Amino acid sequence: MDRLNRQEWDFFSTALIEEARTAIWQTRARIEPRHLIDRVKGTLQDIAGAEHGADSEDLVWQKIRQALVVAAYETRPYCLRCGACCKKDTPALLIEDMTLLRQEIIRPEHLYTVRKGEIAYSPFEDKAVELAHEIIKVHSIRGTNRCIFFRGLDGLCSIYDERPLQCRLQECWNPDRMREMSGEYITREQVFGQIEQLWDVIRAHEKRCSIEKWRRAMERLEATKGHSVEELLELLKYDHLIRQFLTERFSVKIEVAELILGRPLKDWLPLYGLELIEVPEGAFILQPVSQNS
């Protein structure tokens, strides 16, 4: 900071106040911008004295913004129901949330299964990771990360007083709290294990359409330049037909099938630039995603 001339210092001070205002608005804190800056003076000095490499200016401002946001959150260590967590991701259910299922506060159509081996966002690490175990999550509004229980009109959670434990424990003003959390996740076996016929369907699907088999099939498809497509089509066809069986045999809604079996395999195809087409004869073909899709 000492190296800045007067003009540079005036610009920096103005920009810093604007960043402080943004942090206050983002966190809904009740503090004056200059007072917030005073709270992070020591951190700002440390940032200024550190080496940041070629991208020094961008990196410096990124660290300053983070310091201001953390300090702003610390001035209001309680939930303001601002919706920041609700718009970022949806909660996974823990054993303590079984009561919400029994009381039908959260119903099967509100949920879907993320199977072992899938890539999913982890609030503990704040990034996408490969899951070491399956979890059951609340659906988001299609095309967004926003929880289905977060109401857009008034910006409030519709089940706030009886929300899942992960929501209760999450503290946006204390990101380290998520890393300290521990608990047992609800699994499909705990939900459906006592329904013998349905549990048999789940086990059969896992055996035929595991995430490991899906990945191997995709890798071979690429390695053989499409010549192993039948292997992948068999997986996709079985996944499709067993969902039809659920709706016909158990009168299961399409939405609930995503809880019972996880997300349809065909939904992952666009990630590989592919789409599944059902032809009139009841067969399936794979083709590149059309330009008009």
C-alpha angles and dihedrals in degrees: 000000000000090000093062118102121224096269093047090047092052090051092047092049092050092047091047092054090050091050089050091051090051091050091049092049092047094051097033088231121166105228137106116256093240091050090051090051089050089057092059101039092113092050091048090054091051091050092049092050096049127092113246105177128224096332092051100140096050092043093049093052091045090055092045092052091049092050092050093049093049091048091048092052090050090062090062110035096177136077115275093182088239092153096233092127092041092056096045101057144328126258127258114225122249128200090264088063094065087096090062089056094047091050090046092234083130112031131197093258089059092061143065135184124243105202129221110278096026121123113248140158114269116207088197093061096023092229142080113280139172107260117239090199137018122268135190114227138186113252121254124220105274113269094016141068091236117125115246090232093059108097114219097203099060099013094237135127111252092212097034096136091050101031123144120281093248089060091048094051097043113102115188089192089056109042092175089066091076091056090055094052121106134172146127117279122225111249133196090253090062091049101039105014093103093053096080100192093046093046089052089056091051093050092047091051092049090050094050101032108030119156088244092056091046092054093047091050092050092048092050091047089057094042093050093042091239099317093114093054093122091067091056093044090055090056092047093046094049091047090050096046096046089055089052088050090054093053093047101038100037101021089238118172117239089244092054091051087070088061094046099043106012125241118335114266090228089064089067095054096086088063086066094041093255138116134194118235124193111212123208094261090063094255126123133229132190120223138164114275107272119244090240095054 
